[in-house]
Amino acid sequence: MQINKNLHVLHITADLGGHPFSFRLPVLVNEDQIMLVDSGLPGGWPLIKEELVADGLGEKELVGIILTHQDFDHIGGVAAILNDYPEALVIALDEEVSYLNGEQPFVKLTPERMQTLPAAFQDKFGRANDNVTKIVSDGDTMTFGRTWQFVATPGHTPGHMSLYDAQDKLLITGDALRIDGDKLTPPAPQNTPDYPTAIDSVAKLAELPIENVIAYHDGMLQGSEFNAEMLQMVRNYLAEGL
Ligand SMILES: [Zn+2]
């Protein structure tokens, strides 16, 4: 679906161990070039390619993959995408690079689980590799169609980041926030190892004027109450915990 001249969002429903697994993949558009924000599940690139074609983006050159964080449903497509577009940049936040480059183990993906994933994925992420080719820091901006700000939102993983477009007051959350039906919701406790830090990140995001939200899990919303809702999430957590 086209959001504006410089942003599409693909609604992908993949298969995860026999269950439907649905997510929203933002695609940044700059004339004839595109960048993906995250890359889907291991083995999932053909499905994303189909959706790019269906959205009229099939002829564009893929020049970058921005990884919000290290979880396998976000980095799973990288190896296959680079096979098709070897020159594409892989962009991540400084705090996440050592995990993505195999210098330290993933926070959640265990070696046992890794063994169950496709060989191309294991080859890319199962050992030390310079997987990240462009490192960004909190507050850095990148002009690609629009000007995107990289916002460090740790907690779900140590180097998790979100993306923000001030022009449209639009936030791409990654997994720092979720959307459940028509509601913005806090990060998922069961896979957010450092929850207090994740809540600090919600408080940080609440300082940005936000009227459009795209959450990988799993939706898009427009409205004027997001900042108040996010501050309420923070207050709820501080008062009641999880
Ligand atoms: Zn995720």
Residues whose N, C-alpha, C, O or C-beta is under 5 A from the ligand:
A	BS01	ZN	D71 D73 D175
